[in-house]
């Protein structure tokens, strides 16, 4: 059962990352989503800017250890998404730029949402 919970935690973590990146688009449908998305976006950007480890990583490791599997030492991105998202040799400066890109992309989304709301 614990390995299932670890896998579910992994999937929630992945969904959270996608929500941080593009969750503002849901606000085109209903602006109330911004009350959930903006704090999530803030947390996602904070993890990029400060290199802190997500609590979801710790939770997944907890379930992996309880299941008798080896917990991983890296954070979620380092373990599962590093090769797909980040190039080899990623520097701290580049990680900060990724965080800034995350915020800039979402500023554009929210400008689009705001414009659609004011045009209606």
VOGU-3710 file (C-alpha; in Angstrom, 3 decimals, decimal comma):
1> xxxxxxxxxx> 0,000/0,000/0,000  2,844/2,408/0,798  4,333/2,070/-2,673  0,933/3,037/-4,085  0,857/6,081/-1,798  4,379/7,011/-2,938  3,272/6,764/-6,562  0,158/8,835/-5,890  2,323/11,456/-4,170  4,569/11,523/-7,229
11> xxxxxxxxxx> 1,557/12,064/-9,497  0,213/14,836/-7,263  3,656/16,455/-7,348  3,721/16,358/-11,129  0,190/17,775/-11,310  1,237/20,560/-8,929  4,137/21,515/-11,190  1,850/21,648/-14,235  -0,653/23,700/-12,231  2,089/26,160/-11,217
21> xxxxxxxxxx> 3,114/26,623/-14,832  -0,258/26,889/-16,540  -2,910/26,998/-13,849  -3,628/30,624/-14,610  -5,296/29,443/-17,805  -8,065/27,920/-15,685  -8,847/31,473/-14,583  -10,127/32,105/-18,095  -12,966/29,761/-17,183  -13,483/30,900/-13,602
31> xxxxxxxxxx> -11,414/33,615/-11,948  -11,922/32,033/-8,514  -9,165/29,576/-9,462  -6,715/32,442/-8,958  -7,216/32,089/-5,188  -5,669/28,627/-5,461  -3,262/29,228/-8,312  -1,521/32,360/-7,050  -0,360/30,782/-3,763  0,704/27,647/-5,663
41> xxxxxxxxxx> 2,606/29,822/-8,124  4,255/31,665/-5,248  5,380/28,389/-3,686  6,628/27,043/-7,023  8,632/30,181/-7,696  9,993/30,190/-4,139  11,313/26,663/-4,577  13,153/27,747/-7,726  14,568/30,917/-6,196  15,645/29,403/-2,875
51> xxxxxxxxxx> 16,361/25,776/-3,903  14,239/24,410/-1,047  12,928/20,857/-1,203  9,188/20,390/-1,595  7,295/18,707/1,255  5,880/16,369/-1,388  9,407/15,016/-1,906  9,660/14,264/1,802  6,222/12,640/1,797  7,107/10,419/-1,133
61> xxxxxxxxxx> 10,347/9,393/0,578  8,395/8,571/3,735  6,112/6,215/1,826  9,040/4,687/-0,065  10,883/3,938/3,177  7,765/2,413/4,745  7,397/0,211/1,679  10,999/-0,952/2,055  12,134/0,836/-1,099  15,110/3,160/-1,188
71> xxxxxxxxxx> 14,213/6,797/-0,803  15,902/9,118/-3,241  18,300/11,799/-2,167  17,461/14,372/-4,834  14,434/16,572/-4,923  11,527/15,683/-7,202  12,807/17,653/-10,157  16,317/16,298/-9,788  15,058/12,744/-9,661  12,322/12,691/-12,314
81> xxxxxxxxxx> 12,405/15,790/-14,452  15,973/17,049/-14,485  16,984/15,399/-17,742  13,722/16,346/-19,449  13,450/19,938/-18,267  16,904/21,172/-17,362  20,049/20,946/-19,450  23,236/19,379/-18,107  25,289/21,725/-15,982  22,367/23,843/-14,777
91> xxxxxxxxxx> 23,742/26,666/-12,677  22,070/28,425/-9,759  21,785/31,536/-11,918  19,958/29,557/-14,613  17,603/28,130/-11,998  16,767/31,666/-10,888  16,062/32,577/-14,511  13,715/29,574/-14,730  11,849/30,887/-11,690  11,673/34,329/-13,277
101> xxxxxxxxxx> 10,406/32,736/-16,494  7,711/30,930/-14,529  6,553/34,219/-13,060  6,794/36,104/-16,366  4,790/33,440/-18,199  2,074/33,641/-15,569  2,038/37,436/-15,641  1,230/37,153/-19,361  -1,532/34,652/-18,609  -3,045/36,896/-15,953
111> xxxxxxxxxx> -2,866/39,912/-18,271  -4,813/37,870/-20,815  -7,324/36,823/-18,124  -7,677/40,429/-16,950  -8,198/41,666/-20,501  -10,879/39,062/-21,213  -12,640/39,944/-17,946  -12,628/43,685/-18,686  -13,752/43,204/-22,314  -16,824/41,245/-21,227
//
